[in-house]
């Protein structure tokens, strides 16, 4: 698969910015929010609150045996990220879909680094209005969700163009 230099450069920047922003914000959250009750902004629309997630998405699986959690959320996630990268190259994913895969894998890799280093993922953001709130998340989670949305939109557009 031939990817031009400018595309490789943009993808490289996306990876560095995604992982870099996630690592820096998690460090700041750990050093300033851990052990505090958290902070509320914009009429409680934005909450900064330190949490360590030992489970997966929204804490699913956090109550599993620690060995099983390690297999599922560290080993299996690492394999999945590697397979996504290999698949993108093998099937010559390009354009917006490639950008989506890049964001998804970069966000997943940054959370994976947390799991390797500490056995959990640092989360610190919560958004909402009144009782309607998101779970607590981080910058890597945003990259994963945006990447998944970009991949989905790219695939839906491609399917619409195909006869």
Backbone as a printed PyTorch tensor [residue, N CA C, xyz], in Angstrom:
tensor([[[  0.8440,  -1.1830,   0.0000],
         [  0.0000,   0.0000,   0.0000],
         [  0.8800,   1.2330,   0.0000]],

        [[  0.6050,   2.1200,  -0.9120],
         [  1.3690,   3.3480,  -1.0010],
         [  0.6130,   4.4750,  -0.3300]],

        [[  1.2150,   5.0250,   0.6870],
         [  0.6440,   6.1930,   1.3550],
         [  1.6450,   7.3170,   1.1690]],

        [[  1.1700,   8.4180,   0.6200],
         [  2.0400,   9.5580,   0.3750],
         [  2.6520,  10.1060,   1.6460]],

        [[  3.7460,  10.8200,   1.4660],
         [  4.4480,  11.4140,   2.6090],
         [  3.5740,  12.3470,   3.4160]],

        [[  2.7950,  13.1580,   2.7280],
         [  1.9600,  14.1220,   3.4550],
         [  0.8970,  13.4000,   4.2890]],

        [[  0.3510,  12.3050,   3.7610],
         [ -0.6430,  11.5310,   4.5220],
         [  0.0250,  10.8820,   5.7230]],

        [[  1.1920,  10.2790,   5.5240],
         [  1.9260,   9.6810,   6.6490],
         [  2.2480,  10.7250,   7.7020]],

        [[  2.6060,  11.9260,   7.2570],
         [  2.9260,  13.0100,   8.1880],
         [  1.6950,  13.3780,   9.0140]],

        [[  0.5490,  13.5490,   8.3620],
         [ -0.6850,  13.9030,   9.0630],
         [ -1.0800,  12.8050,  10.0420]],

        [[ -0.9840,  11.5480,   9.6230],
         [ -1.3220,  10.4320,  10.5130],
         [ -0.3600,  10.3740,  11.6970]],

        [[  0.9110,  10.6130,  11.4320],
         [  1.9030,  10.6370,  12.5130],
         [  1.6140,  11.7400,  13.5120]],

        [[  1.2510,  12.9060,  13.0060],
         [  0.8920,  14.0280,  13.8860],
         [ -0.3510,  13.6700,  14.7040]],

        [[ -1.3460,  13.0530,  14.0710],
         [ -2.5670,  12.6590,  14.7810],
         [ -2.2410,  11.6900,  15.9170]],

        [[ -1.3430,  10.7510,  15.6690],
         [ -0.9510,   9.7820,  16.6960],
         [ -0.2330,  10.4820,  17.8480]],

        [[  0.7460,  11.3170,  17.5210],
         [  1.5250,  12.0070,  18.5540],
         [  0.6440,  12.9500,  19.3690]],

        [[ -0.2230,  13.7060,  18.6900],
         [ -1.0990,  14.6520,  19.4020],
         [ -2.1010,  13.8990,  20.2800]],

        [[ -2.6960,  12.8390,  19.7540],
         [ -3.6770,  12.0780,  20.5310],
         [ -3.0400,  11.4820,  21.7820]],

        [[ -1.9600,  10.7460,  21.5950],
         [ -1.3130,  10.1040,  22.7470],
         [ -0.7010,  11.1500,  23.6690]],

        [[ -0.0750,  12.1770,  23.1000],
         [  0.5490,  13.2220,  23.9170],
         [ -0.4620,  13.9620,  24.7770]],

        [[ -1.5700,  14.4090,  24.1710],
         [ -2.6020,  15.1180,  24.9390],
         [ -3.1940,  14.2170,  26.0240]],

        [[ -3.4300,  12.9580,  25.6850],
         [ -3.9900,  12.0470,  26.6700],
         [ -3.0270,  11.8330,  27.8330]],

        [[ -1.7660,  11.6020,  27.5400],
         [ -0.7890,  11.3540,  28.6010],
         [ -0.6420,  12.5850,  29.4980]],

        [[ -0.5620,  13.7700,  28.8950],
         [ -0.3910,  15.0030,  29.6800],
         [ -1.6180,  15.2580,  30.5530]],

        [[ -2.8190,  15.1320,  29.9800],
         [ -4.0260,  15.4050,  30.7710],
         [ -4.2040,  14.3790,  31.8900]],

        [[ -3.8400,  13.1300,  31.6430],
         [ -3.9210,  12.1290,  32.7120],
         [ -2.9180,  12.4300,  33.8210]],

        [[ -1.7340,  12.9010,  33.4460],
         [ -0.7350,  13.2780,  34.4550],
         [ -1.2530,  14.4360,  35.3070]],

        [[ -1.8120,  15.4480,  34.6520],
         [ -2.3600,  16.5910,  35.3770],
         [ -3.5040,  16.1360,  36.2850]],

        [[ -4.3750,  15.2860,  35.7770],
         [ -5.4840,  14.7820,  36.5980],
         [ -4.9630,  14.0280,  37.8110]],

        [[ -3.9470,  13.2020,  37.6110],
         [ -3.3910,  12.4130,  38.7100],
         [ -2.7590,  13.3090,  39.7680]],

        [[ -2.0490,  14.3350,  39.3290],
         [ -1.3360,  15.1880,  40.2880],
         [ -2.2120,  16.2580,  40.9210]],

        [[ -3.3190,  16.6340,  40.2860],
         [ -4.1300,  17.7170,  40.8370],
         [ -5.5140,  17.2840,  41.3260]],

        [[ -6.0550,  16.1970,  40.7980],
         [ -7.4180,  15.8010,  41.1540],
         [ -7.4890,  14.6130,  42.1070]],

        [[ -6.4850,  13.7320,  42.0550],
         [ -6.5230,  12.5350,  42.9080],
         [ -6.6090,  12.9500,  44.3710]],

        [[ -7.5410,  12.3460,  45.0830],
         [ -7.7000,  12.6390,  46.5020],
         [ -8.5200,  13.8840,  46.7920]],

        [[ -9.0550,  14.5310,  45.7740],
         [ -9.9030,  15.7070,  45.9790],
         [-11.3400,  15.3470,  45.5900]],

        [[-12.3050,  16.1530,  46.0400],
         [-13.6960,  15.8730,  45.6720],
         [-14.0260,  16.2280,  44.2180]],

        [[-13.0990,  16.8340,  43.4990],
         [-13.3420,  17.2160,  42.1170],
         [-13.7820,  18.6630,  42.0070]],

        [[-13.9700,  19.1020,  40.7740],
         [-14.3160,  20.4960,  40.5060],
         [-15.4500,  20.5460,  39.4870]],

        [[-16.2880,  21.5420,  39.6090],
         [-17.4320,  21.7090,  38.7330],
         [-17.3280,  23.0540,  38.0170]],

        [[-17.6720,  23.0690,  36.7220],
         [-17.5970,  24.2810,  35.9190],
         [-18.8480,  24.4380,  35.0690]],

        [[-19.1000,  25.6650,  34.6380],
         [-20.2080,  25.9810,  33.7410],
         [-21.5400,  25.4500,  34.2570]],

        [[-21.8530,  25.8170,  35.4920],
         [-23.1170,  25.4020,  36.0850],
         [-23.2430,  23.8950,  36.2120]],

        [[-22.1480,  23.2270,  36.5280],
         [-22.0560,  21.7760,  36.7000],
         [-22.2190,  21.0000,  35.3920]],

        [[-22.0340,  21.6820,  34.2610],
         [-22.0640,  20.9920,  32.9710],
         [-20.7940,  20.1620,  32.7930]],

        [[-19.6680,  20.6760,  33.2780],
         [-18.3780,  19.9900,  33.1900],
         [-17.8860,  19.7100,  34.6060]],

        [[-17.5660,  18.4570,  34.8530],
         [-16.9710,  18.0700,  36.1320],
         [-15.6090,  17.4530,  35.8610]],

        [[-14.6360,  17.8680,  36.6570],
         [-13.3220,  17.2300,  36.6420],
         [-13.2290,  16.4220,  37.9220]],

        [[-13.1310,  15.1120,  37.7540],
         [-13.2030,  14.1990,  38.8990],
         [-12.2920,  13.0140,  38.6120]],

        [[-11.3470,  12.7590,  39.4770],
         [-10.3800,  11.6780,  39.2810],
         [-11.0210,  10.3120,  39.5200]],

        [[-10.7550,   9.3910,  38.6120],
         [-11.2250,   8.0090,  38.7860],
         [-10.2360,   7.0700,  38.1110]],

        [[-10.1000,   5.8900,  38.6710],
         [ -9.2990,   4.8430,  38.0470],
         [-10.2420,   3.7350,  37.6240]],

        [[-10.2720,   3.4690,  36.3320],
         [-11.1790,   2.4810,  35.7580],
         [-10.4290,   1.1700,  35.5240]],

        [[-10.7680,   0.1540,  36.2970],
         [-10.1380,  -1.1550,  36.1150],
         [-10.8840,  -1.9930,  35.0890]],

        [[-12.0640,  -1.5210,  34.6850],
         [-12.8680,  -2.2430,  33.6910],
         [-12.6800,  -1.6740,  32.3010]],

        [[-13.6440,  -1.9840,  31.4510],
         [-13.6310,  -1.4800,  30.0830],
         [-14.5010,  -0.2500,  29.9780]],

        [[-15.1820,  -0.1050,  28.8530],
         [-16.0580,   1.0280,  28.5790],
         [-17.0530,   1.2040,  29.7190]],

        [[-17.0820,   2.4140,  30.3020],
         [-17.9630,   2.7560,  31.4230],
         [-17.8190,   1.8150,  32.6160]],

        [[-16.6310,   1.2510,  32.7680],
         [-16.3580,   0.3860,  33.9130],
         [-16.8580,  -1.0360,  33.7890]],

        [[-17.3920,  -1.3920,  32.6120],
         [-17.8850,  -2.7660,  32.4370],
         [-16.7610,  -3.7620,  32.6920]],

        [[-17.0370,  -4.7540,  33.4860],
         [-16.0500,  -5.7920,  33.7790],
         [-15.1250,  -5.4680,  34.9330]],

        [[-15.3350,  -4.3440,  35.5890],
         [-14.4580,  -3.9610,  36.7030],
         [-14.5180,  -4.9490,  37.8530]],

        [[-15.6210,  -5.6800,  37.9710],
         [-15.7680,  -6.6200,  39.0810],
         [-15.2830,  -8.0290,  38.7320]],

        [[-14.7150,  -8.2070,  37.5500],
         [-14.1650,  -9.5150,  37.1680],
         [-12.9040,  -9.8190,  37.9730]],

        [[-12.5310, -11.0780,  38.0310],
         [-11.2820, -11.4970,  38.6780],
         [-10.1210, -10.7310,  38.0350]],

        [[ -9.1620, -10.2550,  38.8310],
         [ -8.0480,  -9.4730,  38.2820],
         [ -7.2940, -10.1640,  37.1380]],

        [[ -7.1260, -11.4670,  37.2090],
         [ -6.4400, -12.1820,  36.1270],
         [ -7.2220, -12.1450,  34.8350]],

        [[ -8.5180, -12.3130,  34.9310],
         [ -9.3770, -12.2570,  33.7410],
         [ -9.4130, -10.8440,  33.1680]],

        [[ -9.4710,  -9.8390,  34.0580],
         [ -9.4210,  -8.4420,  33.5980],
         [ -8.1390,  -8.1800,  32.8240]],

        [[ -7.0210,  -8.6990,  33.3260],
         [ -5.7380,  -8.4920,  32.6450],
         [ -5.7670,  -9.1090,  31.2560]],

        [[ -6.2880, -10.3180,  31.1610],
         [ -6.3750, -10.9850,  29.8570],
         [ -7.2780, -10.1990,  28.9110]],

        [[ -8.4590,  -9.8090,  29.3940],
         [ -9.4260,  -9.1190,  28.5400],
         [ -8.9870,  -7.7130,  28.1620]],

        [[ -8.6020,  -6.9300,  29.1570],
         [ -8.3910,  -5.5110,  28.9220],
         [ -6.9520,  -5.1200,  28.6150]],

        [[ -6.0120,  -6.0190,  28.8280],
         [ -4.6310,  -5.7060,  28.4770],
         [ -4.1840,  -6.5580,  27.2950]],

        [[ -4.1830,  -7.8670,  27.4590],
         [ -3.7080,  -8.7430,  26.3800],
         [ -4.6150,  -8.6740,  25.1520]],

        [[ -5.9160,  -8.8670,  25.3400],
         [ -6.8340,  -8.8720,  24.1930],
         [ -6.8980,  -7.5060,  23.5180]],

        [[ -6.8450,  -6.4450,  24.3010],
         [ -6.8580,  -5.1050,  23.7070],
         [ -5.5980,  -4.8700,  22.8850]],

        [[ -4.4600,  -5.2770,  23.3930],
         [ -3.2120,  -5.1340,  22.6320],
         [ -3.2680,  -5.8850,  21.3170]],

        [[ -3.7810,  -7.1120,  21.3550],
         [ -3.9250,  -7.9120,  20.1260],
         [ -4.9040,  -7.2390,  19.1630]],

        [[ -6.0300,  -6.7470,  19.6920],
         [ -7.0210,  -6.0930,  18.8340],
         [ -6.4480,  -4.8470,  18.1570]],

        [[ -5.7030,  -4.0250,  18.8930],
         [ -5.1010,  -2.8230,  18.3090],
         [ -4.1030,  -3.1920,  17.2190]],

        [[ -3.3260,  -4.2410,  17.4630],
         [ -2.3710,  -4.7130,  16.4510],
         [ -3.0990,  -5.2270,  15.2200]],

        [[ -4.1520,  -6.0090,  15.4110],
         [ -4.9210,  -6.5380,  14.2830],
         [ -5.6070,  -5.4260,  13.4930]],

        [[ -6.0930,  -4.3950,  14.1770],
         [ -6.7010,  -3.2660,  13.4610],
         [ -5.6740,  -2.5630,  12.5880]],

        [[ -4.4690,  -2.3980,  13.1090],
         [ -3.4090,  -1.7400,  12.3470],
         [ -3.0170,  -2.5820,  11.1410]],

        [[ -2.8140,  -3.8770,  11.3630],
         [ -2.4560,  -4.7830,  10.2670],
         [ -3.5840,  -4.8360,   9.2290]],

        [[ -4.8270,  -4.9060,   9.7030],
         [ -5.9670,  -4.9350,   8.7910],
         [ -6.0680,  -3.6830,   7.9470]],

        [[ -5.8210,  -2.5200,   8.5530],
         [ -5.8780,  -1.2590,   7.7990],
         [ -4.8390,  -1.2360,   6.6880]],

        [[ -3.6650,  -1.7820,   6.9760],
         [ -2.6100,  -1.8440,   5.9560],
         [ -2.9580,  -2.8830,   4.9010]],

        [[ -3.3440,  -4.0610,   5.3430],
         [ -3.6350,  -5.1620,   4.4030],
         [ -4.7800,  -4.8240,   3.4530]],

        [[ -5.8480,  -4.2280,   3.9850],
         [ -7.0040,  -3.9200,   3.1490],
         [ -6.9300,  -2.5270,   2.5410]],

        [[ -5.7740,  -1.9140,   2.6690],
         [ -5.4900,  -0.6210,   2.0520],
         [ -6.5470,   0.4260,   2.3770]],

        [[ -6.8640,   0.5170,   3.6430],
         [ -7.8010,   1.5390,   4.1070],
         [ -7.1930,   2.9030,   3.7950]],

        [[ -8.0170,   3.8080,   3.3070],
         [ -7.4990,   5.1290,   2.9450],
         [ -8.5140,   6.2060,   3.2890]],

        [[ -8.1320,   7.4320,   3.0700],
         [ -9.0170,   8.5730,   3.2700],
         [ -9.4830,   8.7170,   4.7070]],

        [[-10.7580,   9.1000,   4.8280],
         [-11.3320,   9.3510,   6.1510],
         [-11.3230,   8.0980,   7.0180]],

        [[-11.5670,   6.9480,   6.4040],
         [-11.5730,   5.6980,   7.1860],
         [-10.2050,   5.4520,   7.8180]],

        [[ -9.1360,   5.7440,   7.0860],
         [ -7.7830,   5.5730,   7.6310],
         [ -7.5430,   6.5420,   8.7850]],

        [[ -8.0340,   7.7590,   8.6490],
         [ -7.9040,   8.7270,   9.7410],
         [ -8.6800,   8.2360,  10.9650]],

        [[ -9.8720,   7.6850,  10.7500],
         [-10.6610,   7.1370,  11.8510],
         [ -9.9520,   5.9920,  12.5510]],

        [[ -9.3870,   5.0730,  11.7640],
         [ -8.6350,   3.9510,  12.3490],
         [ -7.4550,   4.4910,  13.1600]],

        [[ -6.7890,   5.4980,  12.6290],
         [ -5.6300,   6.0830,  13.3170],
         [ -6.0310,   6.6570,  14.6690]],

        [[ -7.1130,   7.4300,  14.7110],
         [ -7.5750,   7.9900,  15.9880],
         [ -7.9820,   6.8900,  16.9600]],

        [[ -8.7100,   5.9040,  16.4600],
         [ -9.1710,   4.7960,  17.2930],
         [ -7.9860,   4.0530,  17.9050]],

        [[ -7.0160,   3.7060,  17.0800],
         [ -5.8540,   2.9450,  17.5580],
         [ -4.9870,   3.8000,  18.4900]],

        [[ -4.8050,   5.0820,  18.1760],
         [ -3.9900,   5.9510,  19.0440],
         [ -4.6440,   6.0980,  20.4190]],

        [[ -5.9540,   6.3190,  20.4640],
         [ -6.6490,   6.4110,  21.7520],
         [ -6.5920,   5.1060,  22.5040]],

        [[ -6.8230,   4.0060,  21.7960],
         [ -6.7510,   2.6900,  22.4260],
         [ -5.3580,   2.3950,  22.9550]],

        [[ -4.3380,   2.7970,  22.1980],
         [ -2.9500,   2.5610,  22.6250],
         [ -2.6170,   3.3510,  23.8840]],

        [[ -3.1120,   4.5830,  23.9710],
         [ -2.8180,   5.3780,  25.1600],
         [ -3.4840,   4.7870,  26.3960]],

        [[ -4.7320,   4.3350,  26.2730],
         [ -5.3720,   3.6540,  27.4060],
         [ -4.6680,   2.3360,  27.7220]],

        [[ -4.1960,   1.6460,  26.6970],
         [ -3.4690,   0.3850,  26.8720],
         [ -2.1790,   0.6200,  27.6630]],

        [[ -1.5150,   1.7440,  27.3910],
         [ -0.2990,   2.1030,  28.1340],
         [ -0.6310,   2.2300,  29.6240]],

        [[ -1.7600,   2.8610,  29.9420],
         [ -2.2010,   2.9540,  31.3450],
         [ -2.3630,   1.5650,  31.9600]],

        [[ -3.0260,   0.6880,  31.2280],
         [ -3.2720,  -0.6630,  31.7580],
         [ -1.9630,  -1.3980,  32.0100]],

        [[ -1.0020,  -1.2410,  31.0940],
         [  0.3020,  -1.8820,  31.2870],
         [  1.0210,  -1.3100,  32.5050]],

        [[  0.9770,   0.0050,  32.6480],
         [  1.7410,   0.6770,  33.6960],
         [  1.0960,   0.5750,  35.0720]],

        [[ -0.2540,   0.6390,  35.1420],
         [ -0.8970,   0.7340,  36.4520],
         [ -2.0290,  -0.2520,  36.6830]],

        [[ -2.4230,  -0.9780,  35.6460],
         [ -3.5160,  -1.9380,  35.7940],
         [ -4.8970,  -1.3220,  35.7030]],

        [[ -4.9630,  -0.0270,  35.4740],
         [ -6.2340,   0.6780,  35.3290],
         [ -6.0230,   1.8790,  34.4160]],

        [[ -7.1260,   2.4910,  34.0140],
         [ -7.0670,   3.6740,  33.1570],
         [ -7.5180,   4.8820,  33.9700]],

        [[ -6.7740,   5.9760,  33.8710],
         [ -7.1330,   7.2110,  34.5610],
         [ -8.2090,   7.9360,  33.7490]],

        [[ -9.3270,   8.2150,  34.3980],
         [-10.4190,   8.9900,  33.8090],
         [-10.6360,  10.2260,  34.6740]],

        [[-11.1570,  11.2950,  34.0650],
         [-11.3050,  12.5260,  34.8450],
         [-12.3510,  13.5000,  34.3290]],

        [[-12.9810,  13.2460,  33.2050],
         [-13.9660,  14.1730,  32.6460],
         [-15.3760,  13.6090,  32.7640]],

        [[-16.3270,  14.4720,  33.0790],
         [-17.7280,  14.0880,  33.1370],
         [-18.5430,  15.2720,  32.6480]],

        [[-19.4390,  15.0250,  31.7070],
         [-20.2780,  16.0780,  31.1340],
         [-21.7360,  15.7620,  31.3620]],

        [[-22.5600,  16.8010,  31.4560],
         [-23.9850,  16.5550,  31.5740],
         [-24.7610,  17.7720,  32.0040]],

        [[-26.0650,  17.5940,  31.9860],
         [-26.9830,  18.6200,  32.4410],
         [-27.9580,  17.9430,  33.3930]],

        [[-27.9990,  18.4410,  34.6150],
         [-28.8750,  17.8400,  35.6140],
         [-28.5070,  16.3840,  35.8260]],

        [[-29.5210,  15.5040,  35.8270],
         [-29.2470,  14.0880,  36.0710],
         [-28.7350,  13.3450,  34.8300]],

        [[-28.7650,  13.9860,  33.6790],
         [-28.3080,  13.3390,  32.4480],
         [-26.8160,  13.6110,  32.2860]],

        [[-25.9910,  12.5800,  32.5500],
         [-24.5400,  12.7540,  32.5530],
         [-23.8690,  11.6000,  31.8110]],

        [[-22.6990,  11.8990,  31.3060],
         [-21.8770,  10.8450,  30.7200],
         [-21.2120,  10.0770,  31.8520]],

        [[-20.5640,   8.9820,  31.5070],
         [-19.6670,   8.3450,  32.4580],
         [-18.4070,   9.1950,  32.5320]],

        [[-17.5140,   8.8470,  33.4310],
         [-16.2420,   9.5670,  33.5320],
         [-15.3130,   9.0120,  32.4520]],

        [[-14.6730,   9.9030,  31.6920],
         [-13.8630,   9.4960,  30.5600],
         [-12.5930,  10.3190,  30.4810]],

        [[-11.8010,  10.1010,  29.4270],
         [-10.5450,  10.8200,  29.2360],
         [-10.3720,  11.1880,  27.7600]],

        [[ -9.2730,  11.8290,  27.4310],
         [ -9.0070,  12.2810,  26.0620],
         [ -8.8900,  11.0950,  25.1070]],

        [[ -8.2810,  10.0000,  25.5330],
         [ -8.1570,   8.8140,  24.6800],
         [ -9.5320,   8.2690,  24.3170]],

        [[-10.4540,   8.2990,  25.2630],
         [-11.8150,   7.8270,  24.9900],
         [-12.4900,   8.6830,  23.9240]],

        [[-12.2320,   9.9910,  23.9610],
         [-12.7810,  10.8770,  22.9300],
         [-12.2060,  10.4950,  21.5630]],

        [[-10.8970,  10.2460,  21.4950],
         [-10.2660,   9.8530,  20.2260],
         [-10.8570,   8.5380,  19.7190]],

        [[-11.0910,   7.5900,  20.6130],
         [-11.6790,   6.3050,  20.2260],
         [-13.0800,   6.5200,  19.6430]],

        [[-13.8960,   7.3050,  20.3190],
         [-15.2710,   7.5350,  19.8490],
         [-15.2990,   8.3290,  18.5390]],

        [[-14.4700,   9.3590,  18.4270],
         [-14.4100,  10.1350,  17.1820],
         [-13.8960,   9.2460,  16.0540]],

        [[-12.8680,   8.4500,  16.3350],
         [-12.3370,   7.5330,  15.3230],
         [-13.3870,   6.5450,  14.8500]],

        [[-14.1450,   5.9770,  15.7800],
         [-15.2090,   5.0300,  15.4130],
         [-16.2780,   5.7230,  14.5790]],

        [[-16.6470,   6.9500,  14.9440],
         [-17.6600,   7.6960,  14.1810],
         [-17.1550,   8.0100,  12.7690]],

        [[-15.9060,   8.4160,  12.6540],
         [-15.3340,   8.7180,  11.3300],
         [-15.3010,   7.4590,  10.4680]],

        [[-14.8930,   6.3200,  11.0400],
         [-14.8900,   5.0610,  10.2850],
         [-16.2940,   4.6970,   9.8250]],

        [[-17.2760,   4.8200,  10.7190],
         [-18.6590,   4.4850,  10.3780],
         [-19.1850,   5.3780,   9.2540]],

        [[-18.9690,   6.6750,   9.3680],
         [-19.4380,   7.6080,   8.3380],
         [-18.7500,   7.3170,   7.0060]],

        [[-17.4420,   7.0530,   7.0430],
         [-16.7120,   6.7420,   5.8050],
         [-17.2580,   5.4790,   5.1530]],

        [[-17.5670,   4.4750,   5.9570],
         [-18.1030,   3.2190,   5.4030],
         [-19.5160,   3.4120,   4.8660]],

        [[-20.3350,   4.1930,   5.5540],
         [-21.6940,   4.4510,   5.0710],
         [-21.6530,   5.2140,   3.7440]],

        [[-20.7650,   6.1700,   3.6290],
         [-20.6180,   6.9070,   2.3580],
         [-20.1250,   5.9950,   1.2600]],

        [[-19.1800,   5.1350,   1.5570],
         [-18.6660,   4.2050,   0.5410],
         [-19.7520,   3.2380,   0.0920]],

        [[-20.5720,   2.7670,   1.0400],
         [-21.6540,   1.8400,   0.6920],
         [-22.7000,   2.5240,  -0.1870]],

        [[-22.9430,   3.8030,   0.0650],
         [-23.9040,   4.5510,  -0.7320],
         [-23.4110,   4.7460,  -2.1670]],

        [[-22.0890,   4.8820,  -2.3360],
         [-21.5130,   5.0710,  -3.6800],
         [-21.4390,   3.7670,  -4.4600]],

        [[-21.3910,   2.6390,  -3.7670],
         [-21.2960,   1.3360,  -4.4470],
         [-22.6490,   0.9510,  -5.0150]],

        [[-22.6370,   0.3440,  -6.2390],
         [-23.9130,  -0.0610,  -6.8380],
         [-24.5180,  -1.2620,  -6.1620]]])
